[in-house]
Amino acid sequence: MVIVGNNDLSMFSGYAQTDDRYQAMVKKIHDDTLRAGKIFGQANAIYAKDHPLSNTAKFFQNGPSNDGWQPPPPAAAALSTPAPAPRRALGPRHLLSLQIERQRRSATAARDASLPT
């Protein structure tokens, strides 16, 4: 799979995407890619229609697919399930209270274990 980074190719070559020399480079990449038996695509979705290579490009970044692929529909459960409420961060006093409660429970458990049954 080869995807032409249209803006990158334009910037690094120094040719505008409207320049015939730029289009010749894209055509060479296209032809060499197909000759090698690979899949050709372009990053810029403006080339999905009304471009000489539109029909043979199989994908476009953020654009339509020429092989019939469609994104899956969103899951019904994901649409109806509300997001969980964000958890509040515990402050130092709350953490100290939790620590004291754990110590109290531990002491109570130790005392109860030492009592005769």
Secondary structure, DSSP 8 states (H G I E B T S, - for coil): -EEE-HHHHHHHH---TTSHHHHHHHHHHHHHHHHTT--EEES-GGGGSSSTTTTT--EETTS--SS--------HHHHHS----------HHHHHHHHHHHHHHHHHHHHHHHS--
